[in-house]
């Protein structure tokens, strides 16, 4: 079962959907996810 997510900006919902659909939309959620895991990759690498 896929869990949904909600992306907030300044107390306003800007995106809503599953993890996969939010990444595919290349919006705010995808940018936040990318930044978070890019930083983690630098720490590991």
C-alpha positions in Angstrom: 0.0 0.0 0.0 1.4 3.4 -1.0 1.1 6.2 1.5 0.2 9.7 0.4 2.1 12.8 1.1 1.4 16.5 1.3 3.8 19.3 0.6 3.3 22.6 2.4 4.7 26.0 1.7 3.9 29.0 3.9 1.0 27.1 5.6 -0.5 26.3 2.2 -0.8 22.9 0.6 1.1 23.1 -2.7 1.0 19.4 -3.7 -0.7 16.2 -2.6 -0.3 12.6 -3.8 1.8 9.5 -3.5 5.5 9.5 -3.1 5.9 8.3 -6.7 3.4 10.8 -8.2 5.0 13.7 -6.3 8.4 12.8 -7.5 7.1 12.4 -11.1 5.5 15.9 -11.0 9.0 17.4 -10.5 7.6 20.0 -8.1 8.3 21.2 -4.6 8.3 17.7 -3.1 10.7 16.4 -5.7 13.1 19.3 -5.1 13.0 18.8 -1.3 13.5 15.1 -1.7 16.4 15.6 -4.1 18.1 18.1 -1.8 17.7 15.9 1.2 19.2 12.8 -0.4 21.9 14.7 -2.3 23.2 15.9 1.0 23.1 12.4 2.4 25.0 11.1 -0.6 27.8 13.7 0.0 28.0 12.6 3.6 28.4 8.9 2.7 30.6 9.5 -0.4 
